[in-house]
């Protein structure tokens, strides 16, 4: 059989001379095409061995052209790709044996470097139909293929850390569940949340936060190794899919290894940074639970770990669903409390340490639940902050307190606590100014109490807020001093009028072996040098009163001079001017318990795990791991009244507002849950236990 080049050099005897210029031109065109590296020609004999191949191919393969002649064409083709999947080698061999034409067959060259070709060919027969072999051409697809691989990688990879992204983790978990069901074993999921990450982001800036996330991802990879797939869901939340690890001992060891590794200090731009991690663990079973089910349960386990004090891990337990339902009842009840006027403000007096005259009152919020009695602020204030209700409640307390203070003598002030969440609102100075104008209270009679938690946010914003509030003329107090970071820089940079010494220093300070008196004395001296007043909180005995007075505190607040009282009693005491010393009275602060409410989101034929942030009869605030478009018709199932139909009316990231199609009966959320099996343990918040005690 004549080769491609020989066909160009020879022709019929009658036209030999005439065809030579044409053949020469064709050969030149072939050479030009082959040298462009855009494609090449090939030819085989009857047995599939090469009789011609372009020189550029031999160069790419690291061979001499002569070495490739008479070798099987399939020897040039790899049987596997880099990821272990089969290529088209079998198909190429099939075509060469079947004597049929083929086109655009994608194969990978047998080279160390990844080279991809698209090969086309047709069989060659003589005039009587005898098969002589194949002729064809090929083009280089390496760059195209690499682009496709890179795009696929980017679609499955978190751009910041290089870990698997949410979609890749979803596929990994789906595959793990399928494999677990097929092989009759269990797979597991870790859901991780970084503790104190936000403080790093706010104080050192987002670039430092991004660097920290990259360092965290490296440590996670080192700990998990070959056991599973590590990925980032977004923010400071990570996920680990463990396809074949389900032993509680192994999972506990691995989770503790993660916590220990991530808790070691980091160095970012010369600054030592310390964070922690909380881990929620869930294991699949031989049931039909989906990846959404596992993620929902892992989320509940993670919340339990954070509620337990952070820096620990918790396994999912079925009773956590009941805890979540109880949390949702609390959320719903709190919303009703605001709408139905179940909240009230009480006032605790503050007296002059020397004269014992009443100088002011601290406004404290109370919640009288219609069924469960008094609910501790230690329970519902953190919940109000989390579900976005604290700003509305805080403004109501401010307005109520200022209105009541107008009934007191002009020398008596009122103090109102400001949540760190509330303090971030740019509109806060305008709100304060508007309330003072509405109530007619003089600005100098209003004292705003803030905690050190305020300073964990952006410094520039905090100082601008303080400057704007001081311009109004209100006073500022640093509450719970000594219990947080207690940085002296706060006192140097912020023009506080008062610092309040936390009651933990006062309690037992009069004891013979207590060292608290020395600490209180130091705080009082520092405040005096900075021309600030000091208030000692929690004074409850005569011994504590005498000690605090001798240490030089300006003001005293505690049960010794008065419990938090209704507005009417506060007005009488303010008019009287001095408190009658009551008997000392001690109560224990109720524990702070944090719980959540999980839900299922139905839309477009899919079911997703979601988190219900708050709810009213007309709608709800929902958070889902996936973004859902405004206008989408959805169904929401949170274990009360079946699936509730609604529509998304606004969305911001993974949070969105749902408007119910029909008015929802909030009483359904108060229905008691079915009893659990004997021996099951349920974390019940105090507000559902019938305990009517409340924090001081």
C-alpha positions in Angstrom: 0.0 0.0 0.0 1.4 3.4 -0.9 1.9 5.8 2.0 0.4 9.3 2.2 3.7 10.9 1.0 4.2 8.3 -1.7 0.8 9.0 -3.1 1.8 12.6 -3.4 5.1 11.7 -5.1 3.7 9.2 -7.7 0.8 9.3 -10.2 -0.2 7.7 -13.5 2.5 7.4 -16.2 0.5 9.6 -18.6 0.3 12.5 -16.1 3.5 12.1 -14.1 5.2 15.3 -15.2 2.0 17.3 -15.0 1.2 16.2 -11.4 4.6 16.8 -9.9 4.0 20.5 -9.2 0.6 19.7 -7.7 2.0 16.9 -5.6 4.9 19.1 -4.4 2.4 21.7 -3.3 0.2 19.1 -1.5 3.3 17.7 0.3 4.2 21.2 1.4 0.8 21.8 2.7 1.0 18.6 4.8 4.3 19.6 6.2 3.0 23.0 7.0 -0.1 21.5 8.8 2.0 19.0 10.8 4.5 21.6 11.9 1.7 23.9 13.2 1.1 21.3 16.0 -2.6 21.6 15.4 -2.8 18.1 14.0 -1.0 15.2 12.3 -1.6 12.3 10.0 -1.3 8.6 10.5 -1.5 5.4 8.5 -1.7 1.7 9.4 -1.4 -1.6 7.5 -3.8 -4.5 7.6 -2.7 -5.6 11.0 -3.0 -2.2 12.6 0.7 -1.5 12.7 1.9 2.0 11.8 3.2 2.6 8.3 3.2 6.4 8.6 3.0 8.9 11.5 3.9 12.6 11.7 7.3 13.4 13.1 5.7 15.7 15.7 4.0 12.8 17.3 7.2 10.9 17.7 8.8 14.0 19.2 5.9 14.3 21.7 6.3 10.7 22.7 10.0 11.1 23.1 10.8 8.6 20.3 12.4 8.7 16.9 9.9 8.4 14.0 11.5 5.2 12.7 10.9 3.5 16.1 7.2 3.9 15.7 6.9 2.3 12.2 5.6 -1.2 12.2 4.4 -0.9 15.8 0.7 -1.3 16.7 -1.1 2.0 16.8 -2.7 1.1 20.1 0.7 1.0 21.8 0.7 4.7 21.6 -2.5 5.0 23.6 -2.8 4.9 27.4 -5.4 2.6 28.9 -6.1 4.8 31.9 -6.4 8.5 32.7 -4.8 10.2 35.6 -7.8 9.5 37.8 -7.9 5.8 37.0 -10.9 5.9 34.6 -10.8 4.0 31.3 -10.0 5.8 28.1 -11.0 5.0 24.5 -8.2 2.5 23.9 -10.6 -0.4 23.5 -12.7 1.6 21.2 -9.7 2.4 19.0 -8.7 -1.3 18.9 -12.2 -2.2 18.0 -12.4 0.2 15.1 -9.1 -0.9 13.7 -10.3 -4.5 13.6 -13.9 -3.7 12.4 -12.8 -1.9 9.2 -15.3 0.9 9.6 -14.7 4.6 9.6 -14.6 6.5 12.9 -14.4 10.2 13.9 -13.4 12.3 16.9 -12.3 9.5 19.1 -10.9 10.9 22.3 -7.7 9.1 23.6 -4.8 9.9 25.9 -1.2 9.4 24.7 1.0 7.0 26.6 3.3 9.7 28.1 4.3 11.0 31.5 2.9 14.3 30.6 -0.8 14.4 29.9 -1.5 14.6 26.2 -4.9 14.1 24.7 -5.8 13.5 21.0 -9.0 13.5 18.9 -8.5 10.8 16.2 -10.4 10.2 13.0 -9.8 7.5 10.4 -11.2 5.6 7.5 -10.4 2.2 6.0 -8.5 1.9 2.7 -9.6 -0.6 0.0 -8.3 -1.3 -3.5 -10.4 -1.4 -6.6 -11.6 -4.9 -5.9 -12.5 -4.1 -2.3 -9.5 -5.7 -0.5 -8.7 -4.0 2.9 -5.2 -2.4 3.1 -5.4 -0.6 6.4 -6.3 2.8 7.7 -5.5 6.4 7.0 -6.5 9.3 9.1 -5.6 12.5 11.0 -5.7 13.6 14.6 -5.8 17.0 16.5 -4.3 17.9 19.9 -6.9 18.4 22.6 -4.5 18.8 25.5 -5.2 22.4 26.3 -9.0 22.0 25.8 -9.0 19.0 28.1 -6.9 20.8 30.7 -9.3 23.7 30.7 -12.2 21.4 31.2 -10.5 19.7 34.1 -9.6 23.1 35.7 -13.2 24.3 35.3 -14.5 21.1 36.9 -12.0 21.4 39.7 -13.0 25.0 40.4 -16.7 24.0 40.4 -15.9 21.5 43.1 -13.3 23.4 45.1 -13.5 26.2 47.7 -11.6 29.1 46.2 -10.2 30.4 49.5 -8.9 27.1 51.1 -8.7 24.7 48.2 -10.9 22.3 50.1 -14.0 20.7 48.7 -16.9 23.1 48.5 -20.5 22.6 49.5 -21.5 20.9 46.2 -18.5 18.5 46.2 -19.2 17.6 49.9 -22.9 16.9 49.0 -21.8 14.5 46.3 -19.2 12.9 48.6 -21.9 12.3 51.2 -24.3 10.9 48.7 -21.7 8.5 47.5 -20.8 7.5 51.0 -24.4 6.8 51.8 -24.8 4.7 48.7 -21.6 2.8 49.5 -22.6 2.3 53.1 -26.0 0.8 52.1 -24.4 -1.5 49.5 -21.7 -2.8 51.9 -23.9 -2.8 55.0 -21.8 -0.5 57.1 -22.1 3.0 58.4 -20.6 6.3 57.3 -20.2 9.5 59.4 -20.2 13.2 59.2 -18.4 15.9 61.2 -19.8 19.4 61.2 -17.2 21.9 62.6 -17.6 25.5 63.7 -14.6 27.7 64.8 -14.9 29.3 68.2 -13.9 33.0 68.5 -13.2 33.3 64.8 -15.4 36.4 64.5 -13.4 38.2 67.1 -10.2 37.6 65.0 -12.0 38.8 61.9 -13.2 41.9 63.6 -10.1 42.9 65.4 -7.4 41.9 62.8 -9.4 42.3 59.6 -10.8 40.1 56.9 -7.4 39.4 55.3 -6.1 38.0 58.5 -9.4 36.0 58.9 -8.8 34.5 55.4 -5.3 33.5 56.3 -6.5 31.9 59.5 -9.1 29.8 57.5 -6.3 28.6 55.1 -4.2 27.5 58.1 -7.2 25.8 59.6 -7.8 23.9 56.4 -4.2 22.7 56.3 -4.5 21.3 59.9 -7.8 19.7 59.1 -6.2 17.9 56.1 -3.3 16.7 58.3 -5.7 15.3 61.0 -8.2 13.6 58.7 -5.6 12.3 56.1 -7.0 9.4 54.1 -10.0 8.8 56.4 -12.3 11.1 54.6 -13.2 14.2 52.6 -12.6 17.6 54.2 -14.5 20.6 52.9 -15.6 24.1 53.7 -19.3 25.0 53.7 -18.7 28.7 54.0 -17.7 31.3 56.6 -16.0 29.4 59.5 -18.0 26.2 59.0 -16.3 23.0 57.8 -17.5 19.5 57.1 -15.8 16.1 57.1 -17.3 13.1 55.3 -16.0 9.8 56.6 -17.2 7.0 54.2 -16.2 4.0 56.3 -15.6 5.2 59.9 -18.4 4.7 62.4 -16.8 3.3 65.6 -17.7 5.7 68.4 -14.2 5.3 69.9 -12.5 6.1 66.5 -14.8 9.1 65.9 -14.2 10.4 69.4 -10.5 10.1 69.0 -10.6 11.8 65.6 -12.9 14.7 66.8 -10.7 15.4 69.8 -7.6 15.4 67.5 -9.3 18.0 65.4 -10.1 20.2 68.4 -6.6 19.8 69.8 -5.0 20.7 66.5 -7.2 23.7 65.7 -6.8 25.0 69.2 -3.0 25.4 69.0 -2.0 29.0 68.6 -1.5 30.5 65.1 0.8 33.3 64.1 -0.6 35.8 61.6 1.4 38.8 60.5 3.4 38.5 63.7 0.4 38.3 66.0 -0.4 35.2 68.0 -4.0 34.1 67.5 -5.9 31.5 69.4 -9.3 30.0 68.5 -11.1 26.7 69.2 -13.5 24.4 67.5 -16.8 22.7 68.2 -17.7 19.5 66.5 -21.1 17.8 65.8 -21.0 14.1 64.9 -23.7 12.0 63.2 -23.5 8.4 61.9 -25.7 6.9 59.2 -27.8 3.8 59.9 -29.3 1.1 57.8 -32.3 3.3 57.0 -33.4 5.6 54.2 -32.0 8.8 55.7 -30.7 11.2 53.1 -27.7 13.5 53.1 -30.0 16.3 54.1 -31.2 14.3 57.1 -27.6 13.7 58.2 -26.7 17.3 57.8 -29.7 18.4 59.9 -28.8 16.0 62.6 -25.1 17.0 62.5 -26.2 20.6 62.9 -28.2 19.7 66.0 -25.2 17.9 67.4 -22.9 20.9 66.7 -25.3 23.2 68.5 -25.3 20.9 71.5 -21.5 21.0 71.5 -21.5 24.8 71.4 -24.2 24.9 74.1 -22.0 22.7 76.3 -19.3 25.4 76.4 -17.6 25.1 73.0 -14.3 23.4 72.4 -15.8 20.0 72.6 -17.7 17.4 70.4 -21.1 15.9 70.7 -22.8 12.9 69.0 -26.3 13.3 67.6 -29.0 11.8 69.8 -32.7 11.5 68.8 -33.7 13.6 71.8 -32.0 16.6 70.3 -35.0 16.9 67.9 -37.1 17.4 71.0 -34.7 20.0 72.3 -34.9 21.8 68.9 -38.7 21.7 69.1 -38.6 23.2 72.6 -36.3 25.9 71.4 -38.7 26.7 68.6 -41.5 26.9 71.2 -39.4 29.4 73.1 -38.7 31.4 70.0 -42.4 31.5 69.2 -43.4 32.3 72.7 -40.9 35.1 72.8 -42.4 36.6 69.7 -45.9 36.3 71.2 -44.6 37.9 74.4 -43.5 41.0 72.6 -46.8 41.2 70.6 -49.1 40.4 73.6 -47.3 42.6 76.2 -46.0 39.8 78.4 -42.7 41.6 78.9 -42.3 44.1 81.7 -39.5 46.4 83.1 -38.5 46.3 86.7 -36.1 48.7 88.4 -33.3 48.0 90.9 -32.0 50.9 92.9 -28.5 52.1 93.1 -27.5 54.1 96.2 -24.7 56.4 97.3 -22.1 54.4 99.3 -21.8 57.1 102.0 -25.3 58.6 102.4 -27.3 55.6 101.2 -29.5 58.0 99.2 -31.0 56.6 96.0 -29.1 58.0 93.0 -30.7 55.9 90.2 -32.3 52.7 89.0 -31.2 50.1 86.6 -34.0 49.0 84.2 -34.2 45.2 83.9 -36.5 43.2 81.6 -38.7 40.4 82.8 -40.8 37.9 80.9 -44.0 36.5 82.6 -44.9 33.4 80.6 -48.7 32.7 80.7 -48.1 29.0 81.3 -44.6 28.6 82.7 -44.3 31.7 84.9 -41.2 33.9 85.0 -38.5 33.2 82.4 -34.9 34.0 83.2 -33.3 36.8 81.2 -30.3 34.6 81.0 -32.4 32.3 78.8 -34.3 34.7 76.6 -31.9 37.6 76.1 -29.3 35.4 74.2 -32.1 33.9 72.2 -33.5 37.3 71.3 -30.0 38.3 70.1 -29.7 35.2 68.0 -33.1 35.5 66.3 -32.8 39.2 65.6 -35.4 40.3 68.1 -33.1 42.1 70.5 -33.2 45.5 68.7 -36.9 45.7 68.9 -37.0 44.6 72.6 -34.1 46.9 73.4 -35.8 49.9 72.0 -39.0 49.0 73.9 -37.0 48.8 77.2 -35.3 52.1 76.5 -38.6 53.9 75.8 -40.3 52.3 78.8 -37.5 53.1 81.2 -37.1 56.7 80.1 -40.9 57.3 80.3 -40.9 55.9 83.9 -37.9 58.0 84.9 -39.8 61.2 84.1 -41.9 60.4 87.2 -38.8 60.5 89.5 -37.0 63.4 91.1 -34.6 65.2 88.7 -31.5 64.0 90.5 -32.4 60.3 90.0 -31.1 58.7 86.8 -32.0 55.5 84.9 -29.6 52.9 83.5 -30.4 50.8 80.5 -28.4 47.8 79.3 -27.2 47.8 75.6 -26.7 44.5 73.9 -23.5 44.2 71.7 -25.9 43.4 68.9 -27.9 46.5 69.6 -24.8 48.6 69.9 -23.8 47.8 66.3 -26.9 49.5 64.9 -25.9 52.8 63.1 -29.3 54.1 64.0 -28.8 53.7 67.8 -27.9 57.4 68.4 -31.0 58.6 66.4 -33.2 56.1 68.4 -31.8 57.4 71.7 -32.3 61.0 70.7 -35.9 60.3 69.5 -36.8 58.5 72.8 -35.4 61.4 74.9 -37.5 63.9 72.8 -40.6 61.8 73.1 -40.4 61.2 76.8 -38.9 64.6 77.8 -36.2 63.0 79.9 -33.0 65.0 80.2 -30.1 63.3 78.4 -27.8 63.6 81.5 -30.3 61.4 83.5 -29.9 58.4 81.0 -27.0 56.0 81.5 -26.3 53.4 78.9 -24.5 50.3 80.2 -22.3 48.3 77.8 -20.1 45.2 78.3 -16.6 44.4 77.1 -18.2 42.3 74.3 -18.9 45.5 72.4 -15.1 46.0 71.9 -14.7 42.7 70.1 -16.3 44.3 67.0 -14.7 46.9 64.7 -12.9 49.6 66.8 -13.6 52.4 64.4 -17.3 51.7 64.5 -17.3 51.4 68.3 -15.5 54.7 68.9 -17.7 56.5 66.4 -20.8 55.2 68.2 -19.5 56.2 71.6 -18.6 59.7 70.2 -22.1 60.1 68.8 -23.8 59.0 72.0 -21.6 61.3 74.1 -22.6 64.2 71.9 -26.2 63.6 72.9 -25.2 64.0 76.5 -26.0 60.6 77.9 -23.7 58.8 80.3 -21.8 55.6 79.6 -21.0 52.8 82.1 -18.8 49.7 81.6 -20.8 46.8 83.0 -19.5 43.6 84.5 -15.9 45.0 84.7 -13.4 42.3 85.6 -15.2 39.3 84.0 -14.0 39.6 80.4 -10.7 40.7 78.9 -10.6 43.6 81.4 -8.3 45.5 79.1 -7.1 48.8 80.7 -7.0 50.2 77.2 -10.8 50.4 77.2 -10.7 52.8 80.2 -7.9 54.9 78.6 -9.6 55.2 75.2 -13.3 55.4 76.1 -14.7 58.3 78.1 -16.7 56.2 80.6 -18.6 57.9 83.4 -18.7 54.8 85.5 -17.4 51.2 85.8 -19.5 48.6 87.4 -17.6 46.0 89.4 -19.1 42.6 88.8 -20.9 40.9 91.7 -18.5 37.9 91.5 -15.8 40.1 93.1 -18.2 41.3 95.8 -19.5 38.0 96.9 -17.3 36.6 99.7 -15.0 39.6 99.5 -15.4 40.1 103.3 -14.1 36.6 104.1 -10.7 36.4 105.9 -9.0 34.5 103.1 -10.5 36.3 100.2 -8.2 38.3 97.9 -11.1 40.0 96.1 -10.8 43.1 98.3 -7.4 43.8 96.9 -8.8 43.6 93.4 -11.7 45.8 94.2 -9.4 48.4 95.7 -7.3 48.4 92.6 -10.3 48.9 90.4 -11.6 51.8 92.6 -8.2 53.5 92.6 -7.9 53.2 88.8 -11.4 54.6 88.3 -10.7 57.5 90.7 -7.6 58.5 88.8 -9.5 58.5 85.6 -12.3 60.5 87.2 -14.9 57.7 86.9 -17.4 56.6 89.4 -17.6 52.9 90.6 -20.6 50.8 91.3 -20.3 47.6 93.3 -22.9 45.1 92.2 -24.3 42.3 94.3 -24.0 43.7 97.8 -26.2 41.5 99.9 -24.9 41.6 103.5 -23.9 44.2 106.0 -20.3 42.9 106.0 -20.1 43.4 102.2 -21.6 46.9 102.6 -19.0 48.0 105.1 -16.1 46.5 103.1 -17.2 48.2 99.8 -17.7 51.5 101.6 -14.2 51.3 103.2 -12.7 50.4 99.8 -14.0 53.7 98.4 -16.7 52.6 95.9 -18.9 55.5 94.9 -22.2 53.6 94.5 -23.7 50.3 95.7 -26.3 48.1 94.0 -27.6 44.9 95.4 -30.4 43.1 97.2 -29.2 44.7 100.5 -30.8 47.9 99.4 -33.5 46.6 97.1 -34.5 43.9 94.7 -35.7 44.7 91.2 -39.1 46.2 91.7 -42.2 47.3 89.7 -42.3 50.8 88.3 -44.8 52.0 91.0 -42.6 50.9 93.8 -39.5 52.4 92.1 -41.4 55.8 91.9 -42.2 55.6 95.6 -38.6 54.8 96.6 -37.3 57.6 94.3 -39.6 60.1 96.0 -38.7 58.8 99.4 -35.0 59.3 98.6 -33.5 56.4 100.6 -34.0 52.7 100.9 -34.9 50.8 104.0 -32.3 48.0 104.4 -34.0 44.7 103.7 -32.7 41.4 105.0 -29.9 39.9 103.0 -31.2 37.6 100.3 -29.2 35.2 98.1 -30.4 33.5 95.0 -28.5 31.5 92.4 -28.5 32.7 88.8 -30.2 30.2 86.5 -28.0 28.4 84.0 -27.8 29.7 80.5 -29.2 27.1 78.1 -29.1 27.6 74.3 -31.3 25.4 72.0 -32.4 25.6 68.4 -35.3 24.7 66.0 -34.7 22.6 62.9 -37.1 22.4 59.9 -37.5 20.8 56.5 -37.8 23.0 53.5 -39.8 21.6 50.5 -39.3 23.3 47.1 -39.0 22.3 43.4 -39.5 18.7 44.4 -36.6 18.7 46.8 -36.3 18.6 50.6 -33.6 20.5 52.4 -32.6 20.8 56.0 -33.2 24.4 57.3 -33.2 26.4 60.5 -36.2 28.4 61.6 -34.9 31.7 63.1 -38.3 33.2 64.2 -41.9 32.8 63.4 -45.2 34.7 63.5 -48.7 33.9 62.4 -48.0 35.4 59.0 -44.5 34.1 58.2 -41.1 33.1 59.4 -37.4 33.8 59.0 -35.6 30.8 57.7 -32.0 29.9 57.1 -31.0 27.2 54.6 -27.6 26.0 53.4 -28.6 26.7 49.8 -29.7 30.0 48.4 -33.4 30.1 47.3 -34.8 32.8 44.9 -37.4 35.3 45.9 -40.8 34.3 44.7 -40.3 30.6 45.1 -43.3 28.7 46.4 -42.2 26.5 49.3 -43.4 24.2 52.0 -42.1 24.4 55.6 -42.3 21.6 58.1 -41.2 22.3 61.6 -43.2 19.7 63.4 -46.3 21.7 64.0 -49.4 21.5 61.8 -47.8 19.5 59.0 -46.2 21.2 55.9 -47.0 24.9 55.9 -47.3 26.5 52.4 -45.7 29.8 51.8 -43.7 32.0 49.4 -40.2 33.5 49.8 -40.7 37.3 49.8 -37.1 38.4 50.5 -33.7 36.8 50.6 -30.2 37.7 51.8 -27.6 35.1 51.3 -28.8 31.9 52.9 -31.5 33.6 55.0 -34.9 34.5 53.6 -38.3 35.6 54.7 -41.3 33.3 54.2 -44.9 34.6 54.0 -47.4 31.9 54.8 -50.3 31.3 52.4 -52.7 31.0 55.3 -52.5 32.4 58.9 -50.6 30.0 61.1 -52.0 29.1 64.5 -49.1 29.8 67.0 -50.9 27.7 69.6 -49.8 24.6 67.6 -46.2 25.4 68.7 -47.2 25.1 72.4 -48.6 21.5 72.1 -46.7 19.2 74.5 -44.4 16.8 72.7 -45.1 13.0 72.9 -43.3 11.3 75.8 -39.9 9.9 75.0 -39.0 6.2 75.6 -38.1 5.2 79.1 -34.6 6.2 80.0 -34.2 8.9 77.3 -32.6 12.1 78.4 -33.9 15.4 77.2 -32.2 18.8 77.8 -35.2 21.0 79.0 -34.8 24.7 79.4 -35.8 26.1 82.8 -38.5 28.1 81.3 -40.5 24.9 80.5 -39.7 23.3 83.8 -42.0 25.3 86.0 -39.2 27.0 87.9 -40.3 30.5 88.6 -37.0 31.8 90.0 -35.3 34.6 88.1 -31.9 36.1 87.9 -31.2 39.2 89.9 
